[in-house]
Amino acid sequence: MTSTTSAASLPMRRMPAPAAAPARRAVGTAPPVKLSRAGYAFIVVLLTVVFEGAIRKWITAGATAPLLLLRDGLALYLVFHAWRGGHLRQHIRITTVMVAWTCCVLAWSLMQIIAGESSLVLLAVGLRFWLLYSWFAVAAAAAMNQTDYRVAIRIVALLMLMLAPLAVLQHYSSQGSTINRQIDGDEESVFVVVAGVVRTTGTFSFTSGYAAFILLAAPLILGYLGTRKYGKRHWVFALTVFAALLAGSVVSGSRTAVLSAGGLLAAYVAGRVILARGRDRPAAIIAALMALLLVGAFAYFFSDAVSVTQERFETAAGDENFLDRLTAVFFGEPTVMKAFDWLGSGIGTGSNLATSLKSGADNFGLAESEAGRILLEGGLLGFAYIALKIAVLVAALVQSWRLSFRTHSPFPMLMGLALLLGLFTWPAIGQLSANAMLGLLLGFFLLMCKFPSAELFVKKRR
């Protein structure tokens, strides 16, 4: 008889336990990614742009060249890093356009040199102002990660916290005080809003630099107001940096800064209410009303600064025609076409850097407006440059509107509006700080497009 073995006597094979399902990452919790090399380079360029004016203004005027070499060297490194690492393939369409535009600018500049309108030194200056920081923005957006993006925005907000008290102190200080004049200058060289009240510069050496920084910071800080918060600490931070933005704008004495910050705030309030989902709309309305109440409180607290700024607007309205000024923004002053030459006077000749490199060159001597300088420097290429800027602007506005409606957030829309103002009002091809600031603003915009759903606050891991 065949023996049978009972099932109990068989060795039991232990079955492997089923793998635990990966825990879902909490909303707002970011992966533990460190700052990348691209992120460090972007942030150092940002800090250099903000503080180089303070070093030249209050420590030594001889620091211009070393600081410029540091900043431009880091910008070039970031472009090289993004190219070598293959990151530029992530933005292949933008990269293709940039390569084609670079070839056009280089070829036209060589024609200007052959015709005797420029030189190799001015060619380097022109390529720097027309191309470098556009490439920097594209490279930064391609190579930076989400942690880089968050940290860079946080640094801009912290800089605003530092610059706002400085601007308030400058506003209430005399024209000849050390905090308002340069180390080798006198009080006559300090710009004023009205007699006895200075136009604040913050850490920048010129008023346009501070006004540009306010426009750069405004959409990012308003983004903190609209993003999800994970505790009282986030609420305190968002309200504090918003208060700093209001204070820094009110005492700036700059129409550009006041109109930029005010326009973006109005867009934020409208967008916060319109874009909110049905169940979130009551909270959005309350948040918008709170922001407006805070604006009213600051206007009351700084009523003297508001009066001075209002007087500045009234004076300017009597001295210039708004339609003429708007036309000059896009097409240059009426005198530009009279001095226009098809080849141009040489790319880079209208910049403040060219004043020490070409005899007869004058800071903003070609034209007061950005469009005027572009046309007089580049000739026919200048028209192509303006057309390219308009095309970039249209594409940016369309994309930002799409992202705003997709994410139900006004933040993308604010970034698009800020880019609109920066592209056409900043002296980007004429002034060193504005040139780099436009690259930073374009970089932040492209990063916003890369990470449209990224929350600016991160929930702590437990």
C-alpha positions as CSV (number, residue, x, y, z in Angstrom):
1,M,0.0,0.0,0.0
2,T,1.3,3.4,-1.0
3,S,2.0,5.6,1.9
4,T,0.4,9.0,1.9
5,T,1.9,12.0,3.5
6,S,-0.4,14.4,5.3
7,A,-0.4,18.0,4.4
8,A,0.5,18.9,7.9
9,S,3.8,17.0,7.6
10,L,4.9,19.0,4.5
11,P,7.3,21.9,5.1
12,M,5.4,25.1,5.0
13,R,6.8,27.6,2.4
14,R,6.6,31.1,3.9
15,M,5.1,33.4,1.3
16,P,6.7,36.9,1.0
17,A,4.6,39.6,2.5
18,P,3.0,41.9,-0.1
19,A,5.0,45.1,-0.7
20,A,3.6,48.0,1.1
21,A,2.1,50.6,-1.2
22,P,4.1,53.8,-1.4
23,A,2.7,56.4,0.8
24,R,1.2,59.4,-1.0
25,R,3.1,62.5,-0.6
26,A,1.1,65.1,1.3
27,V,-0.1,68.0,-0.8
28,G,2.5,70.8,-0.7
29,T,5.2,68.5,0.5
30,A,8.3,68.7,-1.8
31,P,10.8,65.9,-2.4
32,P,14.0,66.5,-0.5
33,V,16.0,67.9,-3.4
34,K,19.0,70.1,-2.7
35,L,19.9,73.3,-4.5
36,S,21.5,72.5,-7.9
37,R,24.6,74.3,-9.4
38,A,22.2,76.2,-11.6
39,G,20.2,77.3,-8.6
40,Y,23.3,78.6,-6.8
41,A,24.4,80.5,-9.9
42,F,21.0,82.1,-10.4
43,I,20.8,83.1,-6.7
44,V,24.3,84.6,-6.6
45,V,23.6,86.6,-9.8
46,L,20.4,87.9,-8.1
47,L,22.2,88.9,-4.9
48,T,25.0,90.5,-6.9
49,V,22.5,92.6,-8.9
50,V,20.8,93.8,-5.7
51,F,24.0,94.6,-3.7
52,E,26.5,95.7,-6.3
53,G,25.0,99.2,-6.2
54,A,25.4,99.4,-2.4
55,I,29.1,98.5,-2.7
56,R,29.7,101.0,-5.4
57,K,27.6,103.7,-3.6
58,W,28.8,103.4,0.0
59,I,32.1,101.5,-0.1
60,T,34.1,102.0,-3.3
61,A,33.3,103.2,-6.8
62,G,36.1,101.0,-8.1
63,A,34.2,97.8,-7.5
64,T,32.2,98.1,-10.8
65,A,34.4,96.0,-13.0
66,P,35.0,93.1,-10.5
67,L,31.3,92.9,-9.7
68,L,30.4,93.0,-13.3
69,L,32.9,90.3,-14.2
70,L,31.5,88.1,-11.4
71,R,27.9,88.5,-12.4
72,D,28.5,88.1,-16.2
73,G,30.9,85.2,-15.5
74,L,28.2,83.4,-13.5
75,A,25.6,84.1,-16.2
76,L,28.0,82.6,-18.9
77,Y,28.7,79.6,-16.6
78,L,25.0,78.9,-16.2
79,V,24.5,79.0,-20.0
80,F,27.4,76.6,-20.5
81,H,26.2,74.3,-17.7
82,A,22.7,74.1,-19.2
83,W,24.2,73.4,-22.7
84,R,26.7,70.8,-21.5
85,G,24.2,69.0,-19.3
86,G,21.6,68.8,-22.1
87,H,19.1,70.9,-20.2
88,L,18.4,73.2,-23.1
89,R,16.7,70.4,-24.9
90,Q,13.8,70.8,-22.5
91,H,13.1,74.2,-24.1
92,I,14.0,73.2,-27.7
93,R,11.7,75.7,-29.4
94,I,12.9,78.6,-27.3
95,T,16.5,77.5,-27.7
96,T,16.0,77.3,-31.5
97,V,14.7,80.8,-31.6
98,M,17.5,82.0,-29.4
99,V,20.1,80.4,-31.7
100,A,18.6,82.0,-34.8
101,W,18.4,85.4,-33.1
102,T,22.0,85.1,-31.9
103,C,23.2,84.4,-35.4
104,C,21.2,87.5,-36.8
105,V,22.6,89.8,-34.1
106,L,26.2,88.5,-34.6
107,A,26.0,88.8,-38.4
108,W,24.5,92.4,-38.2
109,S,27.2,93.4,-35.7
110,L,29.9,92.2,-38.0
111,M,28.4,94.3,-40.8
112,Q,28.5,97.4,-38.5
113,I,32.2,96.7,-37.8
114,I,33.0,96.4,-41.5
115,A,31.1,99.7,-42.2
116,G,33.2,101.4,-39.4
117,E,30.2,102.0,-37.1
118,S,31.4,99.7,-34.3
119,S,34.5,97.8,-33.0
120,L,35.2,94.4,-31.5
121,V,35.1,95.9,-28.0
122,L,31.7,97.4,-28.7
123,L,30.6,94.2,-30.3
124,A,31.3,92.4,-27.0
125,V,29.3,95.1,-25.1
126,G,26.4,94.8,-27.6
127,L,26.2,91.0,-27.4
128,R,26.2,91.3,-23.6
129,F,23.3,93.7,-23.6
130,W,21.3,92.2,-26.4
131,L,21.8,88.5,-25.8
132,L,23.6,87.3,-22.6
133,Y,20.8,87.6,-20.0
134,S,18.2,86.3,-22.4
135,W,20.3,83.2,-22.7
136,F,20.8,83.3,-18.9
137,A,17.0,83.2,-18.4
138,V,16.5,80.3,-20.8
139,A,19.4,78.3,-19.3
140,A,18.2,78.9,-15.7
141,A,14.7,77.7,-16.5
142,A,16.0,74.6,-18.2
143,A,18.5,73.6,-15.5
144,M,16.9,74.7,-12.2
145,N,14.8,72.3,-10.2
146,Q,11.7,73.0,-8.1
147,T,13.7,73.6,-4.9
148,D,15.8,76.2,-6.7
149,Y,12.7,77.9,-7.9
150,R,11.1,78.1,-4.4
151,V,14.4,79.2,-2.7
152,A,14.9,82.0,-5.3
153,I,11.4,83.3,-4.8
154,R,12.0,83.2,-1.0
155,I,15.2,85.2,-1.4
156,V,13.4,87.9,-3.4
157,A,10.8,88.2,-0.6
158,L,13.5,88.4,2.0
159,L,15.4,91.1,0.0
160,M,12.1,93.1,-0.1
161,L,11.9,92.8,3.7
162,M,15.4,94.3,3.9
163,L,15.0,97.0,1.2
164,A,11.7,98.4,2.5
165,P,13.0,99.7,5.8
166,L,16.0,101.1,4.0
167,A,13.8,102.9,1.5
168,V,11.7,104.4,4.3
169,L,14.8,105.6,6.0
170,Q,16.0,107.2,2.8
171,H,12.7,108.8,2.2
172,Y,12.7,110.6,5.6
173,S,16.4,111.5,5.4
174,S,17.8,114.7,4.0
175,Q,19.1,114.9,0.4
176,G,22.7,115.2,1.6
177,S,22.7,112.4,4.1
178,T,25.2,109.6,3.6
179,I,22.4,107.0,3.1
180,N,21.2,109.0,0.0
181,R,24.3,110.1,-1.8
182,Q,27.2,108.2,-3.3
183,I,30.6,108.1,-1.6
184,D,32.1,110.4,-4.2
185,G,29.0,112.4,-4.9
186,D,27.2,115.4,-3.4
187,E,23.6,116.2,-2.6
188,E,23.1,117.9,-6.0
189,S,23.4,114.5,-7.8
190,V,20.6,113.0,-5.7
191,F,17.3,112.8,-7.5
192,V,14.3,114.3,-5.7
193,V,10.5,113.8,-6.1
194,V,9.8,117.3,-4.9
195,A,12.0,119.8,-3.2
196,G,13.4,118.2,0.0
197,V,12.1,114.7,-0.7
198,V,14.5,112.2,-2.4
199,R,13.6,109.4,-4.8
200,T,14.7,106.4,-2.9
201,T,17.2,104.0,-4.5
202,G,17.5,101.2,-1.8
203,T,20.8,99.4,-2.4
204,F,20.9,100.4,-6.0
205,S,23.0,103.3,-7.4
206,F,20.2,104.7,-9.5
207,T,16.4,105.1,-9.1
208,S,15.5,102.9,-12.0
209,G,17.2,99.9,-10.4
210,Y,15.0,100.1,-7.3
211,A,11.8,100.6,-9.3
212,A,12.7,97.5,-11.4
213,F,13.3,95.4,-8.3
214,I,9.8,96.4,-7.0
215,L,8.3,95.2,-10.3
216,L,10.3,92.0,-10.1
217,A,9.3,91.3,-6.5
218,A,5.6,92.3,-6.7
219,P,4.2,89.3,-8.5
220,L,6.3,86.9,-6.5
221,I,5.1,88.4,-3.2
222,L,1.5,88.5,-4.3
223,G,2.0,84.9,-5.2
224,Y,2.7,84.2,-1.5
225,L,-0.6,85.9,-0.6
226,G,-2.5,83.6,-3.0
227,T,-0.8,80.3,-2.4
228,R,-1.9,77.6,0.1
229,K,-0.5,78.1,3.6
230,Y,0.3,75.4,6.2
231,G,0.2,77.2,9.5
232,K,0.5,80.6,11.2
233,R,4.2,81.0,10.2
234,H,3.3,81.0,6.6
235,W,0.5,83.5,7.1
236,V,2.8,85.8,9.0
237,F,5.5,85.6,6.4
238,A,3.1,86.3,3.5
239,L,1.5,89.3,5.2
240,T,4.9,90.7,6.3
241,V,6.5,90.6,2.9
242,F,3.3,92.1,1.4
243,A,3.5,95.0,3.9
244,A,7.1,95.5,3.0
245,L,6.2,95.7,-0.7
246,L,3.5,98.3,0.1
247,A,5.9,100.4,2.2
248,G,8.7,100.1,-0.3
249,S,6.4,101.2,-3.2
250,V,4.7,104.1,-1.4
251,V,8.0,105.8,-0.4
252,S,9.8,105.1,-3.7
253,G,8.8,108.4,-5.3
254,S,8.8,106.5,-8.6
255,R,5.7,106.6,-10.8
256,T,6.9,103.4,-12.4
257,A,7.1,101.6,-9.1
258,V,3.8,102.9,-7.8
259,L,1.9,102.2,-11.1
260,S,3.5,98.7,-11.4
261,A,2.8,97.6,-7.9
262,G,-0.7,99.2,-7.9
263,G,-1.6,97.6,-11.2
264,L,-0.4,94.2,-10.2
265,L,-2.2,94.4,-6.9
266,A,-5.5,95.3,-8.8
267,A,-4.9,92.4,-11.1
268,Y,-4.3,90.1,-8.1
269,V,-7.5,91.2,-6.3
270,A,-9.6,90.8,-9.5
271,G,-8.0,87.5,-10.4
272,R,-8.3,86.1,-6.9
273,V,-12.0,86.5,-7.0
274,I,-12.7,85.7,-10.7
275,L,-10.5,82.6,-10.8
276,A,-11.6,81.1,-7.5
277,R,-13.7,77.9,-7.7
278,G,-17.3,78.2,-6.5
279,R,-16.7,76.8,-3.0
280,D,-13.5,78.9,-2.6
281,R,-15.0,82.2,-3.8
282,P,-16.2,83.5,-0.4
283,A,-12.7,82.9,1.1
284,A,-11.1,84.6,-2.0
285,I,-13.4,87.6,-1.6
286,I,-12.4,87.9,2.1
287,A,-8.7,87.6,1.3
288,A,-9.1,90.3,-1.4
289,L,-10.9,92.7,1.0
290,M,-8.2,92.1,3.6
291,A,-5.5,93.0,1.1
292,L,-7.3,96.2,0.2
293,L,-7.8,97.1,3.8
294,L,-4.0,96.7,4.4
295,V,-3.4,99.0,1.4
296,G,-5.7,101.6,2.9
297,A,-3.9,101.3,6.3
298,F,-0.5,101.9,4.7
299,A,-1.8,104.8,2.6
300,Y,-3.0,106.4,5.8
301,F,0.2,105.7,7.7
302,F,2.4,107.0,4.9
303,S,0.0,109.8,4.0
304,D,2.8,112.3,3.5
305,A,4.6,110.0,1.0
306,V,1.3,109.5,-0.8
307,S,0.8,113.3,-1.0
308,V,4.4,113.7,-2.4
309,T,3.8,111.0,-5.0
310,Q,0.5,112.5,-6.0
311,E,2.2,115.9,-6.5
312,R,4.8,114.1,-8.7
313,F,2.0,112.6,-10.8
314,E,0.3,116.0,-11.2
315,T,3.6,117.7,-12.2
316,A,4.4,115.0,-14.7
317,A,0.9,115.1,-16.2
318,G,1.4,118.8,-16.9
319,D,4.8,118.4,-18.5
320,E,4.1,115.4,-20.9
321,N,1.4,113.9,-23.0
322,F,0.3,110.4,-22.0
323,L,-0.3,109.3,-25.6
324,D,3.2,110.5,-26.7
325,R,4.8,108.7,-23.8
326,L,2.9,105.5,-24.7
327,T,4.0,105.8,-28.3
328,A,7.6,106.3,-27.3
329,V,7.5,103.1,-25.2
330,F,6.8,101.0,-28.3
331,F,8.2,103.0,-31.2
332,G,10.6,105.6,-29.7
333,E,10.5,109.3,-29.5
334,P,9.5,111.4,-32.6
335,T,13.1,112.4,-33.0
336,V,14.3,108.8,-33.3
337,M,13.1,108.4,-36.9
338,K,14.9,111.6,-38.0
339,A,18.2,110.2,-36.7
340,F,17.5,106.7,-37.9
341,D,20.0,104.9,-40.1
342,W,19.3,101.5,-41.8
343,L,22.6,100.0,-40.4
344,G,22.4,101.6,-37.0
345,S,25.1,103.3,-34.9
346,G,26.4,100.1,-33.5
347,I,24.9,97.5,-31.1
348,G,25.9,98.5,-27.5
349,T,26.6,102.2,-28.2
350,G,23.6,103.4,-26.3
351,S,24.5,101.6,-23.1
352,N,26.1,103.2,-20.0
353,L,28.9,100.7,-20.3
354,A,29.9,102.2,-23.7
355,T,30.6,105.6,-22.2
356,S,34.1,104.6,-21.2
357,L,34.8,102.6,-24.4
358,K,33.8,104.9,-27.3
359,S,34.6,108.5,-27.6
360,G,31.5,110.6,-27.9
361,A,29.3,108.0,-26.4
362,D,26.8,109.3,-23.9
363,N,24.7,107.5,-21.3
364,F,21.3,107.2,-22.8
365,G,22.5,109.8,-25.4
366,L,20.9,108.0,-28.4
367,A,17.4,108.1,-27.0
368,E,15.5,108.2,-23.7
369,S,13.2,105.3,-24.5
370,E,14.2,101.7,-24.8
371,A,12.6,101.4,-28.2
372,G,14.4,104.4,-29.4
373,R,17.8,103.0,-28.4
374,I,17.0,99.7,-30.0
375,L,16.2,101.4,-33.3
376,L,19.2,103.7,-33.3
377,E,21.7,101.0,-32.2
378,G,20.4,98.3,-34.6
379,G,18.9,100.1,-37.5
380,L,16.7,97.6,-39.4
381,L,17.7,94.9,-37.0
382,G,16.1,97.1,-34.3
383,F,12.7,96.7,-35.9
384,A,13.2,92.9,-35.9
385,Y,14.1,93.1,-32.2
386,I,10.9,95.0,-31.3
387,A,8.9,92.6,-33.4
388,L,10.5,89.7,-31.5
389,K,9.7,91.3,-28.1
390,I,6.1,91.8,-29.2
391,A,5.9,88.1,-30.3
392,V,7.4,87.0,-27.0
393,L,5.0,89.2,-25.1
394,V,1.9,87.8,-26.9
395,A,3.0,84.2,-26.3
396,A,3.8,84.9,-22.7
397,L,0.4,86.6,-22.0
398,V,-1.5,83.8,-23.7
399,Q,0.4,81.1,-21.8
400,S,0.0,82.9,-18.5
401,W,-3.7,83.3,-19.0
402,R,-4.1,79.6,-19.8
403,L,-2.1,78.6,-16.7
404,S,-4.1,81.0,-14.5
405,F,-7.4,79.5,-15.6
406,R,-6.0,75.9,-15.4
407,T,-4.6,76.4,-11.8
408,H,-7.3,78.8,-10.7
409,S,-4.6,81.2,-9.5
410,P,-3.7,84.8,-10.5
411,F,0.0,84.1,-10.1
412,P,0.7,83.1,-13.7
413,M,-1.3,86.1,-14.9
414,L,0.7,88.5,-12.7
415,M,4.0,87.1,-14.0
416,G,2.9,87.7,-17.5
417,L,1.8,91.3,-16.8
418,A,5.1,91.9,-15.0
419,L,7.0,90.6,-18.0
420,L,5.0,93.0,-20.2
421,L,6.0,96.0,-18.1
422,G,9.6,94.9,-17.9
423,L,10.1,94.2,-21.6
424,F,8.8,97.6,-22.7
425,T,9.6,100.0,-19.9
426,W,13.0,99.0,-18.5
427,P,16.2,100.4,-20.1
428,A,17.4,96.9,-20.5
429,I,19.9,97.5,-23.4
430,G,21.2,100.7,-21.7
431,Q,21.5,100.1,-18.0
432,L,23.4,97.3,-16.3
433,S,21.0,96.6,-13.4
434,A,17.9,96.7,-15.6
435,N,19.5,94.4,-18.1
436,A,20.2,91.7,-15.5
437,M,16.9,92.3,-13.8
438,L,15.0,91.6,-17.1
439,G,17.0,88.3,-17.4
440,L,15.9,87.4,-13.8
441,L,12.3,88.3,-14.5
442,L,12.2,86.3,-17.7
443,G,13.9,83.4,-15.8
444,F,11.2,83.5,-13.1
445,F,8.5,83.5,-15.8
446,L,9.9,80.5,-17.6
447,L,10.3,78.7,-14.3
448,M,6.7,79.4,-13.5
449,C,5.7,77.9,-16.8
450,K,7.9,74.9,-16.0
451,F,6.4,74.4,-12.5
452,P,2.8,75.9,-12.9
453,S,1.4,73.9,-10.0
454,A,4.2,74.4,-7.6
455,E,3.2,75.7,-4.2
456,L,5.4,78.4,-2.8
457,F,5.0,77.1,0.8
458,V,6.0,73.5,1.6
459,K,4.3,71.5,4.3
460,K,6.8,70.1,6.8
461,R,7.4,66.4,6.8
462,R,6.5,64.5,10.0
